[in-house]
Amino acid sequence: MPEIIGLDHIYIAVSDLTLAEAYYDRVFPHLGFRKNKFTIGGEDHVQYFNRHFGYVLRPAHHDKEHDSYSPGLHHLCFRVESVADVTAAATALRAAGIDVSEPRNFPEYAPDYWAIFFSDPDGIRLEVTNYRQERRERYDTW
């Protein structure tokens, strides 16, 4: 049976592509992403990508506010290597004008779970967390 080996891309529909692009232009360079643009079906798309996957912005077709507690996406979490990287991401994002939470430990999730949280202009909740021991062990012993 085939095994999913990674996340290839995520498409996020945004209410204002120009506003979202300006926001993510401040976020993704600090998380190691590059950028390109393309058009599909006459609609502009903006892609941020790294070696692992792409995060694509596309225009929304409906004017409906995002609600993290309605069916659909609750939040998206990016993984970095270490707790120091979580802290460095928070520092860099703040310097870029992004409103981001303080890095802190969330032992209620896992003893070594450190994270920061922020939201994009449409209210998509984003998180950066460290590569925790349980995740490393899962990967190494799968």
C-alpha positions in Angstrom: 0.0 0.0 0.0 1.4 3.5 -0.8 2.4 5.6 2.1 2.0 9.4 2.2 5.6 10.7 2.6 4.9 14.4 3.0 2.6 17.3 2.4 3.1 18.6 -1.1 1.1 21.8 -1.0 -1.7 23.7 0.8 -4.0 26.2 -1.0 -5.4 29.0 1.1 -8.3 31.1 -0.3 -7.9 34.7 0.7 -10.3 37.6 0.6 -7.7 40.1 -0.6 -4.7 38.7 -2.5 -2.7 41.9 -2.3 -3.1 42.2 1.5 -2.4 38.5 2.1 0.7 38.6 -0.2 2.1 41.6 1.7 1.5 39.8 5.0 3.1 36.5 4.0 6.0 38.4 2.3 6.8 39.5 5.9 6.3 36.0 7.4 7.7 33.4 5.1 11.2 34.7 4.4 11.9 34.3 8.2 10.8 30.6 8.0 13.0 29.7 5.0 10.4 30.0 2.2 10.9 31.3 -1.3 8.2 32.8 -3.5 6.8 32.6 -7.0 3.6 33.7 -8.8 1.5 32.0 -11.4 -1.9 32.2 -13.0 -4.5 29.4 -13.2 -7.8 29.9 -15.0 -7.1 33.6 -15.3 -6.6 34.0 -11.5 -3.4 35.1 -9.9 -1.8 32.8 -7.4 1.1 33.4 -5.0 3.2 30.4 -3.9 5.6 30.3 -1.0 7.7 27.1 -0.9 10.6 25.4 0.7 12.2 22.0 0.1 9.3 20.2 1.7 6.0 21.8 0.5 4.2 24.8 -1.0 1.8 27.3 0.6 -0.3 28.8 -2.1 -2.6 31.9 -1.9 -5.5 32.1 -4.3 -8.4 34.5 -4.5 -11.5 33.4 -2.6 -14.8 33.2 -4.5 -17.0 33.9 -1.6 -17.0 36.7 1.0 -17.3 34.6 4.1 -15.2 35.2 7.2 -12.9 32.3 8.3 -14.0 30.6 11.6 -11.5 28.3 13.2 -14.3 26.5 15.0 -16.5 25.8 12.0 -15.9 22.7 9.9 -12.7 23.1 8.0 -9.2 24.3 8.8 -8.7 25.0 12.5 -5.0 25.9 12.3 -1.8 25.1 10.5 1.3 24.2 12.4 4.9 24.5 10.9 7.7 22.5 12.5 11.2 23.8 13.1 14.1 21.8 14.5 14.5 23.2 18.0 13.1 25.3 20.8 15.8 27.9 19.9 14.3 28.0 16.4 10.8 28.6 17.8 12.3 31.6 19.7 14.3 32.8 16.7 11.1 32.6 14.6 9.2 34.7 17.1 12.0 37.3 17.2 12.2 37.5 13.4 8.5 37.7 12.9 8.1 40.4 15.5 10.9 42.4 13.9 8.9 42.1 10.6 5.8 43.6 12.3 3.9 40.4 12.8 1.8 40.1 16.0 3.0 36.8 17.4 2.7 35.2 20.9 5.6 34.7 23.2 7.4 31.4 22.8 6.4 29.1 25.6 6.2 25.5 26.7 2.8 23.8 26.5 3.3 20.7 28.7 -0.4 20.0 28.4 0.3 19.0 24.8 3.7 17.3 25.4 6.5 17.8 28.0 8.8 19.3 25.3 6.1 21.2 23.2 7.2 24.8 22.6 5.2 27.0 20.2 4.3 30.5 19.0 1.0 31.5 17.4 -0.2 34.2 15.0 -3.0 34.8 12.5 -3.1 36.0 8.9 -5.3 38.8 7.7 -8.2 36.4 7.1 -7.9 34.8 10.6 -6.1 31.6 9.5 -4.4 30.6 12.7 -0.7 29.7 12.3 1.7 28.0 14.7 5.4 27.2 14.8 6.5 24.4 17.0 9.7 22.5 17.7 10.4 18.9 16.5 9.5 17.1 19.7 11.0 13.9 21.0 7.8 11.9 20.5 7.7 13.0 16.8 11.4 12.1 16.3 10.9 8.7 17.8 7.8 8.1 15.7 9.8 8.9 12.6 12.9 6.9 13.6 11.0 3.8 14.6 8.2 3.7 12.1 
